[in-house]
């Protein structure tokens, strides 16, 4: 018999891993769409209308699929984690409700104007719609991250007993919603989304530039793909270094507020100072190879670097080991390797950004086939970095679902059986794989179709109707 706790956790992990792709795409594209719209209206250049129309299609598809998969996640709090919802519902339900009533409705309402209203409303109202869509997308992330950040560093509450059940009672909304983790998580997540989309845009642009300039295989709209590549590189030059700088400070915050998670990230079992930053580490015995809590490790690392990172500059600083905690340690191997994959990818993105920027400065951006291949190979790596980053965040706090308040094993619906949990897990796995395949197919079709031709743009009347003008005036 499968433990319903394990099956429910696997189901939630599966649905989250798939769902997060779509909000990352939407959140990352939002600033680009606002910029494309602003440049189109300000300059009147057709290239920006092409960019806006092309990427809006991908945004709309991602928004639609993300809405469906996001609703499933919220339902799982009732079907699989009813005990958690009972205990934390007063605090946790508020941000989720506000996300739907405020952010989602703002985004969904103006998305209709943004997608279908270019020829029906004035330029001013159309630009407002682009900003509103982007704002709604980021507000949606804000409320979701507030809820998750509270689970990491809970504040502004007290535990009370009602009808024999110990539950969370919200006492200070500002302390709860503006908890210590939220600003760190928000900046890291939103910057990661823009960086991921910039990598995707750069990879797609590099592919068509590579075909056109290196292979001498003419493609349609070469100037469109060159502009896409250059805009993506500018975004990457900003976001990639920022992610590393902010991530370094974020790591120190984790060391202060969740020392058990930080110890798992660095595989520190015994409290000690001058802790090395392992680049790679494997168990010393074959029997421990698949043991996520193996203690004896052979590693290659930088002496004192983990202590230096945790303290902000002191290589002799002490890091509290996992053995000093009374609760069970998280799966160390998963957290350890996920963290290293995320960091390695982050440094690779910085290298790509400066490599591309240098070649652009030298006037060789369109001829560097090795750079183009590297960008193509890295197109989806931003999304991988987001996935492993969330694994560090969620697996690293185990065994707690609410840090220091409620364990994950206590959060699952009491009446849920192992058979029921496995059945729904199998159903979701099948459905989500099919959904991901369908989404990929549609996106690839849109990319292959490319932007609308210039003559198609010239045929469109951008003069708003009288009714539309009266709305703006």
C-alpha positions as CSV (number, residue, x, y, z in Angstrom):
1,X,0.0,0.0,0.0
2,X,1.4,3.4,-1.0
3,X,1.5,6.1,1.7
4,X,-1.1,8.8,0.8
5,X,1.4,11.4,2.1
6,X,4.0,10.3,-0.4
7,X,1.5,10.0,-3.3
8,X,0.0,13.4,-2.5
9,X,3.4,15.1,-2.4
10,X,4.4,13.5,-5.7
11,X,1.2,14.7,-7.3
12,X,1.6,18.2,-6.0
13,X,5.2,18.2,-7.1
14,X,4.3,17.0,-10.6
15,X,1.5,19.5,-11.1
16,X,3.7,22.4,-9.8
17,X,6.7,21.4,-12.0
18,X,4.5,21.5,-15.1
19,X,2.4,24.6,-14.0
20,X,5.3,26.8,-13.2
21,X,6.4,26.8,-16.9
22,X,3.4,28.8,-17.9
23,X,3.4,31.7,-15.3
24,X,7.2,32.0,-15.9
25,X,6.5,32.5,-19.6
26,X,3.7,35.0,-18.9
27,X,5.6,36.9,-16.2
28,X,8.8,37.0,-18.3
29,X,7.1,38.1,-21.4
30,X,5.1,40.9,-19.7
31,X,7.8,43.5,-19.6
32,X,8.8,42.8,-23.2
33,X,5.2,43.2,-24.4
34,X,4.9,46.6,-22.7
35,X,8.2,47.7,-24.3
36,X,7.2,46.5,-27.7
37,X,3.8,48.2,-27.5
38,X,5.4,51.5,-26.3
39,X,8.0,51.4,-29.1
40,X,5.4,50.6,-31.7
41,X,3.1,53.5,-30.6
42,X,6.0,56.0,-30.1
43,X,8.1,55.2,-33.2
44,X,5.5,53.7,-35.6
45,X,8.2,51.2,-36.8
46,X,6.7,48.0,-38.2
47,X,9.3,45.8,-36.5
48,X,7.9,46.6,-33.1
49,X,4.4,45.7,-34.2
50,X,5.7,42.4,-35.5
51,X,7.4,41.8,-32.2
52,X,4.3,42.7,-30.3
53,X,1.9,40.6,-32.3
54,X,4.2,37.6,-32.5
55,X,5.0,37.4,-28.8
56,X,1.5,38.2,-27.8
57,X,0.3,35.0,-29.3
58,X,2.7,33.0,-27.2
59,X,1.8,35.0,-24.1
60,X,-2.0,34.3,-24.7
61,X,-1.4,30.6,-25.1
62,X,0.7,30.4,-22.0
63,X,-1.8,32.4,-20.0
64,X,-4.7,30.1,-21.0
65,X,-2.8,26.9,-20.1
66,X,-1.4,28.5,-16.9
67,X,-4.9,29.3,-15.8
68,X,-6.1,25.8,-16.2
69,X,-3.1,24.2,-14.4
70,X,-3.2,26.8,-11.7
71,X,-6.8,26.1,-10.8
72,X,-5.9,22.4,-10.4
73,X,-3.2,23.3,-7.9
74,X,-5.7,25.3,-5.8
75,X,-8.2,22.4,-5.8
76,X,-5.4,20.1,-4.5
77,X,-5.3,22.1,-1.2
78,X,-8.8,20.7,-0.6
79,X,-8.6,17.2,-2.1
80,X,-5.1,16.2,-0.9
81,X,-4.1,18.7,1.8
82,X,-7.4,19.4,3.6
83,X,-5.7,19.2,7.0
84,X,-3.3,22.0,6.0
85,X,-6.2,24.0,4.6
86,X,-8.1,23.6,7.9
87,X,-5.2,24.7,10.0
88,X,-3.9,27.6,7.8
89,X,-7.0,28.5,5.9
90,X,-7.6,31.8,7.6
91,X,-4.2,33.1,6.6
92,X,-3.4,31.1,3.4
93,X,-6.8,31.6,1.8
94,X,-6.6,35.4,1.8
95,X,-3.7,35.7,-0.7
96,X,-5.2,33.0,-2.9
97,X,-8.5,34.8,-3.0
98,X,-6.9,38.2,-3.7
99,X,-4.9,36.6,-6.5
100,X,-8.1,35.6,-8.2
101,X,-10.2,38.7,-7.5
102,X,-7.5,41.3,-8.0
103,X,-4.7,40.1,-10.2
104,X,-6.3,37.4,-12.4
105,X,-9.4,39.5,-13.2
106,X,-7.2,42.6,-14.0
107,X,-5.1,40.4,-16.3
108,X,-8.0,38.5,-17.9
109,X,-10.1,41.6,-18.5
110,X,-7.4,43.7,-20.3
111,X,-5.9,40.7,-22.1
112,X,-9.0,40.7,-24.3
113,X,-8.4,44.4,-25.2
114,X,-4.7,43.7,-25.7
115,X,-5.1,40.7,-28.0
116,X,-8.2,41.8,-30.0
117,X,-8.5,45.5,-29.5
118,X,-5.6,47.1,-31.5
119,X,-7.9,48.4,-34.2
120,X,-10.8,49.1,-31.8
121,X,-9.4,51.4,-29.2
122,X,-7.1,54.4,-29.1
123,X,-3.3,54.2,-28.8
124,X,-3.5,55.5,-25.2
125,X,-6.0,52.9,-24.1
126,X,-4.2,50.2,-25.9
127,X,-0.9,51.0,-24.1
128,X,-2.8,51.0,-20.8
129,X,-4.1,47.5,-21.6
130,X,-0.5,46.3,-22.1
131,X,0.5,47.7,-18.8
132,X,-2.6,46.3,-17.1
133,X,-1.9,42.8,-18.5
134,X,1.7,43.0,-17.3
135,X,0.7,44.4,-13.9
136,X,-2.0,41.7,-13.5
137,X,0.6,39.0,-14.3
138,X,3.0,40.3,-11.7
139,X,0.3,40.9,-9.1
140,X,-0.8,37.3,-9.5
141,X,2.8,36.2,-8.7
142,X,2.9,38.6,-5.8
143,X,0.0,37.0,-3.9
144,X,1.1,33.5,-4.6
145,X,4.6,34.3,-3.4
146,X,3.3,36.0,-0.3
147,X,1.4,32.8,0.6
148,X,4.5,30.6,-0.1
149,X,6.9,33.0,1.7
150,X,4.7,32.9,4.8
151,X,5.0,29.1,4.9
152,X,8.8,29.6,4.8
153,X,9.0,32.3,7.5
154,X,5.6,32.5,9.2
155,X,4.8,35.7,11.0
156,X,1.7,37.7,12.2
157,X,-0.3,34.8,13.7
158,X,-1.1,32.8,16.8
159,X,-2.2,29.2,17.3
160,X,-5.7,29.0,18.8
161,X,-8.1,26.1,19.5
162,X,-11.5,26.0,17.9
163,X,-13.8,23.0,18.2
164,X,-10.9,21.0,19.5
165,X,-8.7,21.8,16.5
166,X,-5.6,23.9,16.7
167,X,-5.6,26.4,13.9
168,X,-3.8,29.5,12.7
169,X,-5.4,32.8,13.8
170,X,-4.3,35.9,11.8
171,X,-3.3,38.7,14.2
172,X,-1.1,41.0,12.2
173,X,-1.8,41.0,8.4
174,X,1.1,43.3,7.6
175,X,3.6,41.1,9.4
176,X,2.1,38.0,7.8
177,X,1.9,39.2,4.3
178,X,5.1,41.3,4.3
179,X,7.0,38.5,6.0
180,X,10.9,38.4,5.9
181,X,11.1,36.0,3.0
182,X,8.7,37.7,0.6
183,X,10.9,40.5,-0.9
184,X,13.8,38.1,-1.4
185,X,11.6,35.5,-3.1
186,X,9.7,38.1,-5.2
187,X,12.8,39.7,-6.7
188,X,14.5,36.4,-7.3
189,X,11.4,34.8,-9.0
190,X,10.5,37.7,-11.2
191,X,14.0,38.3,-12.3
192,X,14.3,34.6,-13.1
193,X,11.2,34.8,-15.2
194,X,12.5,37.6,-17.3
195,X,15.9,36.0,-17.6
196,X,14.3,32.7,-18.7
197,X,12.2,34.3,-21.4
198,X,15.3,36.4,-22.5
199,X,17.2,33.1,-23.0
200,X,14.3,31.6,-24.9
201,X,14.1,34.7,-27.2
202,X,17.8,34.7,-27.7
203,X,17.9,31.0,-28.5
204,X,15.1,31.3,-31.1
205,X,16.6,34.5,-32.6
206,X,20.0,32.8,-32.7
207,X,18.6,29.9,-34.6
208,X,17.2,32.0,-37.4
209,X,20.2,34.3,-37.5
210,X,22.4,31.2,-37.7
211,X,20.5,29.8,-40.6
212,X,20.4,33.1,-42.4
213,X,24.0,34.4,-41.9
214,X,26.1,31.4,-41.2
215,X,24.4,28.6,-43.2
216,X,23.5,31.2,-45.9
217,X,20.0,29.7,-45.9
218,X,17.7,32.7,-46.3
219,X,14.8,33.0,-43.9
220,X,11.8,35.2,-43.9
221,X,12.0,38.4,-41.9
222,X,15.8,38.2,-41.0
223,X,15.6,41.7,-39.5
224,X,12.9,40.5,-37.1
225,X,15.1,37.7,-35.7
226,X,18.1,39.9,-35.5
227,X,16.1,42.5,-33.4
228,X,14.8,39.6,-31.3
229,X,18.3,38.4,-30.5
230,X,19.6,41.9,-29.7
231,X,16.7,42.8,-27.4
232,X,17.0,39.4,-25.6
233,X,20.8,40.0,-25.1
234,X,20.1,43.4,-23.5
235,X,17.7,41.8,-21.1
236,X,20.1,39.0,-20.4
237,X,22.9,41.5,-19.7
238,X,20.7,43.0,-17.0
239,X,19.1,40.0,-15.4
240,X,21.9,37.4,-15.4
241,X,24.3,39.4,-13.2
242,X,21.4,40.7,-11.0
243,X,20.3,37.2,-10.3
244,X,23.7,36.2,-9.1
245,X,24.1,39.3,-6.9
246,X,20.7,39.1,-5.4
247,X,20.9,35.3,-5.1
248,X,24.1,35.7,-3.0
249,X,22.3,37.9,-0.5
250,X,19.2,35.7,-0.6
251,X,21.4,32.8,0.4
252,X,22.6,34.6,3.5
253,X,18.9,35.4,4.4
254,X,18.2,31.6,4.1
255,X,21.1,30.8,6.4
256,X,19.7,33.2,9.0
257,X,16.0,32.2,8.8
258,X,16.2,28.6,7.8
259,X,19.6,27.2,8.9
260,X,18.4,23.6,8.4
261,X,17.7,24.3,4.7
262,X,21.1,26.0,4.3
263,X,22.9,23.1,5.9
264,X,21.1,20.8,3.4
265,X,22.2,23.0,0.5
266,X,25.8,22.7,1.7
267,X,25.6,19.1,3.0
268,X,26.8,20.2,6.5
269,X,26.1,17.4,9.0
270,X,28.1,18.6,12.0
271,X,28.3,22.1,13.3
272,X,31.7,23.5,12.2
273,X,33.5,26.5,10.9
274,X,35.6,27.1,7.8
275,X,33.1,25.0,5.8
276,X,34.1,24.4,2.2
277,X,31.8,25.1,-0.8
278,X,31.6,21.8,-2.5
279,X,31.4,21.9,-6.3
280,X,30.8,18.1,-6.4
281,X,30.3,15.7,-3.6
282,X,29.6,11.9,-3.6
283,X,29.4,9.4,-0.7
284,X,32.6,7.5,0.1
285,X,30.9,4.1,0.1
286,X,28.8,2.4,-2.6
287,X,26.1,1.5,-0.1
288,X,25.5,5.2,0.5
289,X,25.4,6.1,-3.1
290,X,21.6,6.3,-3.2
291,X,21.1,7.4,0.4
292,X,20.0,11.0,0.4
293,X,21.3,11.5,4.0
294,X,24.7,10.0,3.5
295,X,27.2,11.7,5.8
296,X,30.6,10.6,4.6
297,X,31.3,12.5,1.4
298,X,34.1,12.8,-1.0
299,X,34.0,16.3,-2.4
300,X,35.9,18.9,-4.4
301,X,35.3,22.3,-3.0
302,X,36.6,25.8,-2.2
303,X,37.8,25.9,1.5
304,X,35.8,28.2,3.7
305,X,33.6,29.4,0.9
306,X,30.3,28.1,2.3
307,X,31.1,29.9,5.6
308,X,32.0,33.0,3.7
309,X,28.7,32.9,1.8
310,X,26.6,32.3,4.9
311,X,28.2,35.1,6.8
312,X,28.8,37.6,4.1
313,X,32.6,37.6,4.1
314,X,33.9,35.5,7.1
315,X,35.5,32.3,5.9
316,X,35.8,31.1,9.6
317,X,32.1,31.5,10.3
318,X,30.3,28.6,11.9
319,X,27.5,26.8,10.1
320,X,25.0,24.8,12.2
321,X,24.9,21.2,11.1
322,X,21.9,19.0,10.4
323,X,22.6,16.8,13.4
324,X,21.9,19.7,15.8
325,X,18.2,19.9,14.7
326,X,15.7,17.8,16.5
327,X,13.6,17.2,13.4
328,X,14.3,15.0,10.5
329,X,16.7,16.4,7.9
330,X,15.4,17.1,4.4
331,X,16.6,14.9,1.5
332,X,20.0,16.3,1.4
333,X,21.2,14.9,-1.9
334,X,18.1,16.4,-3.7
335,X,18.6,19.8,-2.2
336,X,22.4,19.8,-2.5
337,X,22.5,18.9,-6.2
338,X,19.5,21.1,-7.2
339,X,21.2,24.1,-5.6
340,X,24.4,23.4,-7.5
341,X,22.7,22.9,-10.8
342,X,20.9,26.3,-10.3
343,X,24.1,28.1,-9.4
344,X,26.1,26.5,-12.3
345,X,23.3,27.5,-14.7
346,X,23.4,31.1,-13.3
347,X,27.1,31.5,-14.0
348,X,26.6,30.0,-17.5
349,X,23.9,32.6,-18.2
350,X,26.3,35.4,-17.1
351,X,29.0,34.0,-19.4
352,X,26.5,33.9,-22.3
353,X,25.3,37.4,-21.7
354,X,28.8,38.9,-21.7
355,X,29.9,36.8,-24.5
356,X,27.0,38.0,-26.6
357,X,27.5,41.5,-25.5
358,X,31.2,41.5,-26.4
359,X,30.5,40.0,-29.9
360,X,27.8,42.6,-30.5
361,X,30.2,45.4,-29.4
362,X,32.8,44.0,-31.9
363,X,30.2,43.9,-34.7
364,X,30.4,40.1,-34.9
365,X,27.2,39.1,-33.3
366,X,25.6,37.8,-36.5
367,X,28.6,35.8,-37.6
368,X,29.6,33.9,-34.4
369,X,28.2,30.4,-35.0
370,X,29.5,29.0,-31.7
371,X,27.7,31.7,-29.8
372,X,24.5,31.0,-31.8
373,X,24.8,27.3,-31.0
374,X,25.3,28.0,-27.3
375,X,22.3,30.2,-27.2
376,X,20.2,27.6,-29.0
377,X,21.3,24.9,-26.6
378,X,20.5,27.2,-23.7
379,X,17.0,28.2,-24.8
380,X,15.2,26.2,-22.2
381,X,17.8,26.2,-19.5
382,X,16.3,29.2,-17.7
383,X,13.2,27.2,-17.1
384,X,15.3,24.3,-15.8
385,X,17.0,26.8,-13.4
386,X,13.6,27.9,-12.1
387,X,12.5,24.3,-11.6
388,X,15.6,23.3,-9.5
389,X,15.4,26.6,-7.6
390,X,11.9,25.7,-6.5
391,X,13.0,22.2,-5.6
392,X,15.6,23.8,-3.2
393,X,12.9,26.1,-1.8
394,X,10.2,23.4,-1.2
395,X,12.2,20.2,-0.5
396,X,14.8,22.2,1.6
397,X,12.2,23.1,4.2
398,X,11.1,19.5,4.8
399,X,9.8,18.0,7.0
400,X,7.8,21.2,7.5
401,X,4.9,22.4,5.4
402,X,4.8,25.5,7.6
403,X,8.2,26.1,9.0
404,X,8.3,25.2,12.7
405,X,4.5,25.0,12.9
406,X,3.1,22.1,10.9
407,X,4.8,19.1,9.4
408,X,4.0,17.9,5.9
409,X,3.0,14.5,7.2
410,X,0.3,16.2,9.2
411,X,-1.1,18.2,6.3
412,X,-2.6,15.5,4.1
413,X,-6.4,15.0,4.0
414,X,-7.2,12.5,6.8
415,X,-9.7,10.5,4.8
416,X,-7.5,10.1,1.8
417,X,-6.4,6.6,1.1
418,X,-3.2,5.4,-0.7
419,X,-5.2,3.9,-3.6
420,X,-7.1,7.1,-4.2
421,X,-3.9,9.2,-4.1
422,X,-2.1,6.9,-6.5
423,X,-5.1,6.8,-8.9
424,X,-5.3,10.6,-9.1
425,X,-1.5,10.8,-9.3
426,X,-1.5,8.5,-12.4
427,X,-4.4,10.5,-13.9
428,X,-2.7,13.8,-13.4
429,X,0.6,12.5,-14.8
430,X,-1.1,11.3,-18.0
431,X,-3.1,14.5,-18.4
432,X,-0.2,16.8,-17.7
433,X,2.1,15.0,-20.1
434,X,-0.5,15.3,-22.8
435,X,-1.1,19.0,-22.0
436,X,2.6,19.7,-22.1
437,X,3.0,18.0,-25.4
438,X,0.1,19.9,-26.9
439,X,1.4,23.2,-25.6
440,X,4.9,22.5,-27.0
441,X,3.3,21.6,-30.4
442,X,1.3,24.9,-30.5
443,X,4.3,27.0,-29.5
444,X,6.6,25.4,-32.0
445,X,3.9,26.0,-34.7
446,X,3.7,29.7,-33.8
447,X,7.5,30.0,-33.9
448,X,7.8,28.3,-37.2
449,X,5.0,30.5,-38.6
450,X,7.0,33.5,-37.6
451,X,5.8,37.1,-37.4
452,X,3.2,38.7,-39.7
453,X,4.6,40.0,-43.0
454,X,5.1,43.8,-43.4
455,X,2.4,44.0,-46.2
456,X,0.0,42.4,-43.7
457,X,0.7,45.1,-41.2
458,X,0.3,47.8,-43.8
459,X,-3.1,46.5,-44.7
460,X,-4.4,47.0,-41.1
461,X,-6.2,50.2,-40.3
462,X,-4.9,51.4,-36.9
463,X,-7.2,54.4,-36.8
464,X,-9.6,53.7,-33.9
465,X,-13.3,54.0,-34.4
466,X,-15.3,56.9,-33.2
467,X,-16.7,54.8,-30.3
468,X,-13.3,53.9,-29.2
469,X,-12.1,57.5,-29.3
470,X,-15.0,58.5,-27.1
471,X,-13.9,56.0,-24.5
472,X,-10.5,57.5,-24.3
473,X,-11.7,61.1,-24.4
